Amino acid sequence: MRVVLAEDLFLLRDGLVRLLEAHDFEIAAAVETGPELSRALAELEPDVAVVDVRLPPTLTDEGLQCALKARRDRPGLPVLVLSQHVEQLYARELLADGNGGVGYLLKDRVFDAEQFVDAVRRVAAGGTAMDPQVIQQLLSRRAAEDRPLELLTPRELEVLELMAQGRTNAAIAGRLVVTERAIAKHTANIFAKLSLEVSDDDNRRVLAVLAYLDRGR
């Protein structure tokens, strides 16, 4: 089974290469940057990619974006993503196409050789391997999304309550003794958390108030 591995830390990359080779995987390429990963995935067509989320040059989500692009170019390309922390957005992006052959593990799991190798094999076979902490946070997020007002902070709820009373941003700012700019920021956060997008047909302020008034039903 041919693997493309992307990890910018030399010692971890070298350790993963040795571990995978010891379990009969063939390392088609072991790279440390996003551009190198993109080339390797396009040219080598591996059976599975094991990718760190954060890679140079941006050290943000370079590895994930390269993997997602490769899956768009080659639907179903198995990808196992490694991350230092649970990033719900990354996990959701990875799962979005619903094609399977994906995994998201925290790097701590790498130190359990049996668990890590099993995850690589499962993903390569078209299955899914998700870290238990990732699953827990995704389920918590889904539960909150089913009750969107629970996503709001206490201050955002306070702003929404005053909004429901018909107060303008200026009036709310005066009531809470903050700047109008701060209220505008809270309002934007409220719209985002309630999934109220800009529209010519709908007034987001009214829709947010309706969601607030409907909370007890």
Secondary structure, DSSP 8 states (H G I E B T S, - for coil): -EEEEE-SSHHHHHHHHHHHHHTT-EEEEEE-SHHHHHHHHHHH--SEEEEES--TTT-SSHHHHHHHHHHHHSTT--EEEEESS--HHHHHHHHTT----EEEEEGGGGGSHHHHHHHHHHHHTT-EEE-HHHHHHHHHHHHHHHSGGGGS-HHHHHHHHHHHTT--HHHHHHHHTS-HHHHHHHHHHHHHHTT----SS--HHHHHHHHHHTTT-
